Amino acid sequence: MKLKLTTLALGAVMAAGPVMADLVFPSLSYRTGPYAAGGIPFADGYADYFTLLNERDGGIGGVMTKLIECETGYNTEKGVECYESTKGEGALVYQPLSTGITYQLIPKVTADNIPLHTMGYGRTSAANGEVFSNVFNYPANYWNGASGVVNYLLESNGGDLKGKKIALVYHNSAYGKEPIRTLEELSAKHGFELLALPVDHPGQEQKSQWLQIRRERPDFVTMWGWGVMNQVAIQEAANIRFPMENFIGVWWSGAEHDVMSAGDAADGYKALTFHNVGRDFPVFHHIQKYVVDTGKAAGAGDQIGTVLYNRGMYAAMLAAEAAKTAQGIHGTADINAAMMRDGMEALEINEAKMADLGMPNFGPSFNVSCENHGGPGLVGVTQWDASSKTWSLISDFKPTDGDVIGALVAEDSGAYAAENKITPNCN
C-alpha cells in the first residue's frame, strides 16, 4: 500500500535520520551547436529553479538538490554518452531535450529503471504507461500539438475547414515528422488538404518550400521547426507576404529569437504552448532575489520571462513536484530513481498547487496515471507583438482530439510492445 506522509511528518523523518545524499537531477543541455540559442535559456531556467529550491527552501523535503549538466550539442550520440556517464551518479530523471536522443534512451531507461521525461517532444505513444513504464510526456505531446493547431483553426473558422489547405513546414527529422500522421487523420476527418514540406537540417535554405507555398496558396501554414529554421521560415513567409496571423508554429517554433530577426514583419505570428508567457509571476521575483541577485544564476539572469527560460523552469518544477510526491509515497526524503518513477506516475498538478508555488495560471491542471503518462494534452496559443516585443497567451489551455490521438497512441504503442515483446501492464 502506498503511504502518503504530510510535509510535517516527512520533516520529522528527516530530523531524526542521517544526512542524506543530494537529490541528483541531470541536465542534458546544449549550450553549443546550431540549436544553442534555444538550448541556453532552457538550461538556465532548469538550473535556476533547483538553485531556488536549495537557497530558499533547503532543497526538496529537506534534501539539497544537485544539478549535473552534460553538454550534448543536440547530438544523439553525445546525448547517449551523457546518459551513460551520469546515470551512476544517483540520477533521478532524465530530460533529453531531443526526440532523437529520446528514441535511443527509451530502452536504456527501461532496463535501468530510471524515468525519462520528454515534455512536449519525443515518442508521442509513450503516453501509454502500460507499455512505456519509464517514459512520461506530460502535459502535452506533438500529436496534441497537431490537434491543437487544427482545433484553433476550426474555432477561428466557424468550425469548418472543408476545402481549406494547410501546409506543414517541418524539420526533416524524427522530431519534425511526428505530427504528420495525426494531421493526415485530422485532414480526413475535417476535410482539409494537407501539404507537407520537409526542410533539411539546419534549415537555412527554404527558398523552394516557400516558392511552393506561394504557388499553391495554402490558407494556413503550421511549422515544426527548431533553431535557425524558424527564423528563416518566418522571414521567408514575410518575403512572400504570407499573412502572419495564419502562420502557427509548434511550441519549439515560438521563442523570442525565432521572431526578432524579422522585425515588424513577424507581427501577429502565432505559436502553440503548454505553459504561460512573460515574467509576471511571483516565482520569478523569488528567482531574482535568491538566485540572480546572489550571483548563483546559471546564466546572466537576463532570460527570466523568456519563452524557453520559462519552459526550463517549468520542467524543473514538474520534476521537483514529482520528487515531493515520491517522498510522500515512500515515506523517505532519500528517494532513488525507481521511487521517482512512482512519484511521476502519481503526479497531480492543480491550480491551488501552482499558486502556492508562485506560478498561478502558469500551466494546465493535470493528473498522471499508469494508463496515461501524458496527461490530458491541453494546448494554448500565443501571439507575437512586434511593437512591444512580447508574446501573449491568446487562448486558454484547451482539450485536443482524444479520439484520434488515443487511437494513434494505441496503434503505435501496441506495435512497439509486439516488436519488443512487452506485455502491457499496470501494477
KAJOGI-V768064 format. One record per backbone hydrogen bond with DSSP energy under -1.0 kcal/mol. CO is the residue of the C=O (numbers start at 1). NH is the residue of the N-H. If there is no record, write none. Layout:
BEGIN
co=CO nh=NH
co=CO nh=NH
END
This chain:
BEGIN
co=6 nh=10
co=7 nh=11
co=8 nh=12
co=9 nh=13
co=10 nh=14
co=11 nh=15
co=12 nh=16
co=13 nh=17
co=23 nh=66
co=24 nh=92
co=25 nh=68
co=27 nh=29
co=27 nh=70
co=29 nh=72
co=33 nh=36
co=35 nh=38
co=35 nh=39
co=36 nh=40
co=38 nh=42
co=39 nh=43
co=40 nh=44
co=41 nh=45
co=42 nh=46
co=43 nh=47
co=44 nh=48
co=45 nh=49
co=46 nh=50
co=47 nh=51
co=48 nh=52
co=49 nh=53
co=50 nh=54
co=51 nh=55
co=52 nh=56
co=53 nh=57
co=53 nh=59
co=60 nh=63
co=63 nh=60
co=64 nh=23
co=66 nh=25
co=68 nh=27
co=70 nh=29
co=72 nh=75
co=75 nh=79
co=76 nh=80
co=77 nh=81
co=78 nh=82
co=79 nh=83
co=80 nh=84
co=81 nh=85
co=82 nh=86
co=83 nh=87
co=86 nh=89
co=94 nh=117
co=98 nh=102
co=99 nh=103
co=100 nh=104
co=101 nh=105
co=102 nh=106
co=105 nh=109
co=106 nh=110
co=107 nh=111
co=108 nh=112
co=109 nh=113
co=109 nh=114
co=115 nh=94
co=116 nh=136
co=118 nh=121
co=123 nh=126
co=124 nh=127
co=125 nh=128
co=127 nh=129
co=127 nh=373
co=128 nh=131
co=128 nh=132
co=130 nh=425
co=131 nh=133
co=132 nh=135
co=134 nh=116
co=136 nh=118
co=140 nh=120
co=141 nh=145
co=142 nh=146
co=143 nh=147
co=144 nh=148
co=145 nh=149
co=146 nh=150
co=147 nh=151
co=148 nh=152
co=149 nh=153
co=150 nh=154
co=151 nh=155
co=152 nh=156
co=154 nh=159
co=157 nh=160
co=161 nh=164
co=164 nh=193
co=165 nh=219
co=165 nh=220
co=166 nh=195
co=167 nh=222
co=168 nh=197
co=169 nh=224
co=170 nh=199
co=171 nh=173
co=173 nh=177
co=175 nh=178
co=177 nh=180
co=179 nh=183
co=180 nh=184
co=181 nh=185
co=182 nh=186
co=183 nh=187
co=184 nh=188
co=185 nh=189
co=186 nh=190
co=187 nh=191
co=191 nh=163
co=193 nh=166
co=195 nh=168
co=197 nh=170
co=199 nh=172
co=206 nh=210
co=207 nh=211
co=208 nh=212
co=209 nh=213
co=210 nh=214
co=211 nh=215
co=212 nh=216
co=213 nh=217
co=220 nh=167
co=221 nh=248
co=222 nh=169
co=223 nh=250
co=224 nh=171
co=226 nh=229
co=227 nh=230
co=228 nh=232
co=229 nh=233
co=230 nh=234
co=231 nh=235
co=232 nh=236
co=233 nh=237
co=234 nh=238
co=235 nh=239
co=236 nh=240
co=237 nh=242
co=238 nh=241
co=243 nh=246
co=244 nh=247
co=246 nh=221
co=247 nh=270
co=248 nh=223
co=249 nh=272
co=250 nh=253
co=255 nh=258
co=256 nh=259
co=256 nh=260
co=259 nh=262
co=260 nh=263
co=262 nh=265
co=263 nh=266
co=264 nh=267
co=266 nh=269
co=269 nh=384
co=270 nh=249
co=271 nh=382
co=273 nh=380
co=279 nh=281
co=281 nh=284
co=282 nh=286
co=283 nh=287
co=284 nh=288
co=285 nh=289
co=286 nh=290
co=287 nh=291
co=287 nh=292
co=288 nh=293
co=291 nh=296
co=292 nh=295
co=303 nh=306
co=305 nh=278
co=306 nh=310
co=307 nh=311
co=308 nh=312
co=309 nh=313
co=310 nh=314
co=311 nh=315
co=312 nh=316
co=313 nh=317
co=314 nh=318
co=315 nh=319
co=316 nh=320
co=317 nh=321
co=318 nh=322
co=319 nh=323
co=320 nh=324
co=321 nh=325
co=322 nh=326
co=323 nh=327
co=324 nh=328
co=325 nh=329
co=326 nh=330
co=327 nh=331
co=327 nh=332
co=329 nh=3
co=333 nh=335
co=336 nh=340
co=337 nh=341
co=338 nh=342
co=339 nh=343
co=340 nh=344
co=341 nh=345
co=342 nh=346
co=347 nh=368
co=349 nh=366
co=350 nh=354
co=351 nh=355
co=352 nh=356
co=353 nh=357
co=354 nh=359
co=355 nh=358
co=358 nh=283
co=359 nh=362
co=362 nh=276
co=366 nh=349
co=372 nh=369
co=373 nh=137
co=379 nh=398
co=380 nh=273
co=381 nh=394
co=382 nh=271
co=383 nh=392
co=384 nh=268
co=385 nh=389
co=385 nh=390
co=390 nh=385
co=392 nh=383
co=398 nh=379
co=400 nh=402
co=401 nh=405
co=402 nh=406
co=403 nh=407
co=404 nh=408
co=405 nh=409
co=406 nh=410
co=407 nh=411
co=408 nh=412
co=409 nh=413
co=410 nh=414
co=411 nh=415
co=412 nh=416
co=413 nh=417
co=414 nh=418
co=415 nh=419
co=416 nh=420
co=417 nh=422
END
